[in-house]
């Protein structure tokens, strides 16, 4: 993946087409036609190979999920609650220190740095709560739920409501009809949307502020709420869990309102509100790009073509530079999706062990600089080309609406 541009067949342009051939009259004769024919054939071979690779990646892999599991060392599966709690302590201490420092220094440049840093720490806290939801935090269900409620409620996420819907996402990843989050629109649904809705959906900053909307009303085309026990998201025996999480969320909201009353809304906005927005942007950026934006079109499945393994192999790892350690290596996403019970601190080792088995079904992430600024280019490219999938077929790929931005730009003139 490169920043915004690619030499893929989508543009129809190859670097060979702009090769600086000499044009001086006597010193250099024109290139021989045979050479140009060879170049054209090479271009055709590259295009054919790209189409063949895409077709191969949509076929069942030559290995089973048990083969991948067997390649991962046994110690990677061990959950250490003390180590997990040490990460919680680390993040809580950093969050408190950032808040104290920003309040003490109280300058706009400090506040700008604080908002970015604290929003990133909120995102790190979410990842630890995410581990609690998967049960990879510890083998103790009570501890997982207690820590998960503490962490997620503190950043206004209903723990059990989100945990259950996220479980549905993992159980159906890569399934057009059953996946829970960031699933593609079908062509029929896409065409039923009004032009404003389509443009909003595929234009920033919509994708960076989608999470609160998702918690309230789920994804487009789905009904229900993460806060209501009567939602179709949940089974009847899960209603009590959802109520507990909604009460915890409401308590945190009430606490923020009380603090605003006592200390003023501006201070609460500076200390909590802006970092919360940065956290939401992190969450939406990371979760979207773990399922979109690769230079090759990745398959989505329906019906009998879908399997847990094939769906999991459509996910992507991402490199976040310095942020990898801060947000607990959530970028090692492929192995996490296949085996969500793996503790986050073993994901890097597990990924390295699984790669020889996965072969070409594992896609190496583009290396990041200290800060993962390259991801914004990948996001923009994906929003430009990943619009909908066909209404028919059990193995489908994203298609583009070439008129989406053209019409908008024409109307704005």
N, C-alpha and C positions, 0 to 999 in steps of 0.2 A: 504494500500500500504506500502510495506517495501522497504528498500534501493535498493538492487539489487536482492535479493533472495526472493522466495515465496514458501510456502508449498502447492501451488495449484497443481492441477492434471497435469499441463503442464510438470512438471519434473518427475512425476511418483514416487516421494519419499515422504513419510510421516514421521513425527517425531516418530511415533510409530515403524517404522522399525529399528530405531537405539536406542531403549530403552535399558538401560544397565542391561539386565537380568543376574543374578548371574550364574556362571558356575563352582563353586567349587563342587568337586565330591560327598562328602557324606553329607555336611552340607545343601545343597540346591538342591532338585531334579528339573529336567527340568519342565518348565511350562506345565500345563495340556493342552492337545490339544483343549479342549473346550474353554479355555481362548483365545487361538490364533484365533480360529474360530470367537469368539465374536469380537476380534479386527479387523479381516478382514471385518466382516460385518459392523462394525462401519465406517471403511474406505470407503466401498462401499456406505454406507448411506450418508457420507459427500460428496462424488463425485456426487451421484445422486441429492442431495440437491443443489449442486453448479450448475449442469446442469438445474435443475428446476428453480432456481432463475434467471439464464440467460434467460431462456425461458420466464419467467414472465415479466422480464424487457423489453423484446421485444414486449410485448402485449400492447394494448391501456390501459392507466391508468384508474382507476375507478373514476376519477374526471375530471372536465372540467377546462379550463384555467380561466373561470369566477370564479370558486371556489377558485383558488389560488389568483386571484385579490381581491376577497372579503375579504380574510384573512389579507390583508395588510392594516394597519391603514391609514386613509385618509390623515393624515398630512405627510405621507411619499411621497406623490405625489406632494407636494408643492415645486416649484422651487424658490429659493431665489437668485436673481442675485447678491445681495451684498455679500452674503456668498460665492457664486461661485467666484466672483472677489477677495475675500480675499485669496482664495487658489492660484489664479494666482499671486497676489502680494507676497504671502509667497514664492512661488517657484522662482519667478524672483529675489527676495532679496537673497535667499540662493544661487542661481546660481552666482550672481554677487559677493557675499562675498567669495565663494569658489575660483573664478577666481582671485580676488585681493589677497587672502591669498596665493595661490599657486605661483603667480608671485612675491610676496614680499619675501616669505621664500626661494623659488627657490632651493630646494634640491631634490634628486631623491626619497627619501622616501616620501616626501611631494607630489611630482608629482604622485607617485603610488596611494597614498590615494586619491588625487584629481581626478584622472581618474576614479576610481571606484565610488566615491561619485558623481562626476559631470555627469557621464554616467547614474547613477540612477536618478538624477534630470532631465536629458533630457527625460528619460522614464516617469517621473511624469508629465512633461509638455505635453508629448504626450497624456497621459490619460485625462488631462483636455481638450485638443483639441478634443479628442475622444468624450467627453461629449458634446462639442459644436456641433459636427457632428450629434449626436443623438437628439439634442434639449433638453437634460436634464440639460444643463447649465442654461438656462433661457427660458422664453416664448417669448422672443424677437428674431425673426429670424435675424434681422440686427446685434444685439449684438453677437449672436452665431457665425455668419459668420465672423465678424470683429475680434473677439478674436480667433476664430479657425484659421484664416489665419495668425494672428500674431504668435500664438504658433507653429503651424505645419510648417510654412515656416521657422521659426528659427531653426528647426531641420531637414530641407530638406525633408519635407513630403508635397506633393501637396494636399492641404486640400480638395477641392471638389472632385478631382479624387479619393482620398482614401475614402472620406465620402460616395460616391455613391457605390463603390464596397463593402464597409463594410455594407451598407444597404442591398445589395444583399446577403451577407453572413448571416445576421440576418434573412432575409426573407426565407432562404432556409437551415438553419442550420440542419445538420444531413442528408441531402439529397445527396446521392452518386453522382447523375448526375448534380445537380444544385448548390450545395454549392460552395462558391467562394474561400475560403482559408482553407488550411490544410485538404482538402477532400481526401479520400483514392483513391489509384490507383485501377483500376479493374485488375483482373488477366491477361486479354488479354493485357492491356497496359503495365503491369509489365513485361510480357514475351517478349514484343516487344522492351524493353529497352536493350541496350547492357550491358554486365556484369559490365563494369566500371561505367556506369551511375547508375546502381542499387546500387552498393557498395558506390558510392559517396553520393547518396540520403539518405542512411541509416547509414551513418557514420559521427561522429562529425569531423569537425565543420560545415558541410553543413547547418544543421538546425539552427545554430546560426547566420548565415549570409545571410539568404534567403530573408529578407525583401526588400533590394534595388533591387534585381533581380525581385522580385514579382512586385514592382512598375513599373519597365521597361517593363516586358514581361508577367506578370501574372503567374499563377500556371501552372505546366506541364499539357499539354493537352488542354490548353485554349489559345486564341489569344487576342492580344490587349495590350494597354499600358495606365497607369494612367495619362500620360501627353498629349495624343493625343485626341482631341475632336472627331475625326472620329472613335475612337475605338468602338468595339461592346459592350463594357462595358456601354456605355452611350446612352441615348435617344437624338434625335435631339434638343429638347428644353433644354438640359443640356450642350450644346457645349459652350455657353458663360461662364458658371461657370467653366468649365474645363480650358478654356483659361486663365481666371483670376488667377486661382490657379497655372497654369504653369508659368505665368509671375511672380507671387510672388516667386515661387521656383527659377526661373532663377535669380531674383533680389538678393536673398540670396546667391546664388552661386557666382554671380558677386561680391557681397560684400566680400565674403571670399577670392576671388582671389585678390581683391584690397588690403585687409589687408595683404595678403601674400606678395604682391609686396612692401608694405610700411614697414612692420615689419619683414618680412622674413617668409618663409614657415614653418620653424621649430617651431617658437612660435605659429603660428596658428594651426599647427598639435598638439602641446602639449595642447593648451588651448581648442581646438574645435575638432580636428580630432579624437584623441583617445577616448574622451568621446562619440563622435558619434558612434564609433564602439561598445563601451560598451552598449549604448542605444539600438542599433540594436540587440545585444545579449539578452538583457532583453526582448525586444518585441517578438523576436522569441521564446524564452524559455517559456514565460508566455502564449502566444497565442497558442502554440502547446500543452502545458500541460493542457489547459482548454478543450481540445477535445480529448486527448489521455492519455494513461499511467495508467489507473485504473487497479487494480488487477483483476477485473472482465471484461470480454469482453463486450463492450457496443455496442448496435445495431446501424447500419446505414440503411437508408430506401430508397426505390424506389417507384414510382407509387402511387397507392392508399393507401399503408401502411403508407406513410409519412403524417404527419400533423405538423403544427407549434408547437403544444404542445409536441408531441412525439419527434420531432427533438430537441427542446430546452432542454428536459430532458436528453439528452445524453451528455450535457455539464457538466463540473466538477468545483467545488470550490477548491481553493488551499489556504493554509496558508503560509504566507511569513514572519512570525515573526515580527521583528522590521520594516520591509519594508511595512507592511500593511498600516500604516498611511501615509508613505512617498509617496506611489504610489496610494493613494486615494481609498483604499479598492477594487481594481480591482479584487482581488481574490474571491469576492462574485459574482461568474460569472453566476450561474444558474438563479437566479432571474433577473439579468441584461439581460440575453439573452431572457427571457420571456417578460420582461417589460423594454426595453432600455430607456424609457422616465423617469425612476426613477433617481433622483439625486444621485450621488455617496455617498454623506454623509448620505443617508438614506438606503443604501443597506444592511448594517448589520442588522438593525432593521427589515427591510422588509423580509430578509431571515429567521430570527428567527420566524417571524409571519407565514411565508409560510410553514415551515418545517412540522408542524402537518398535513397539507393537503397533502404535497408531499409524506410523509411516506417513504417507501423503495426506491422510485424513486429519493430521495435525498441521495447523498453519502457524508458522513462526511469526510472532508479533514483530512489528517494526520497532526497532530500538529507539527509545526516547532519549532526549536530552535530560538535563537535570529536572526540568519541568515539562510535562506532557503537552506542550502547546500544539504539537502536530495533530493531536486528536480533533481539534476544531476543524482542520481542513478535511479530515476523514468524515466528520459529521456533516459538513456542508455538502460534500460530494454525495453522500448517501441520501440526504434529503433531496438532492437534485435528480437522482436516478431510481431510488427504491420507493415506488409509489403503490403498486398493487400486484396481486398475483391472479392468474387465470381462474375463472369459476369452475373449470373442468380440469381433470388430470389429477393423478395421485402423487406425482412428483412435479412440482412447479417452482418457478423462479420469479424473482421480482421483475416487473416490467416498468417502463417509464412512460409518463404522459408528456410528450414533447411540447404540448400546448400550455402546460400548467403555468410556467413563468412567462412564456411569450405573450399570452393573452393579458396577463397582469401588467407587464411592461408596456404593452400597446395601449391599454386603457389609461395608464398613468401619464401618458404623454399629452 
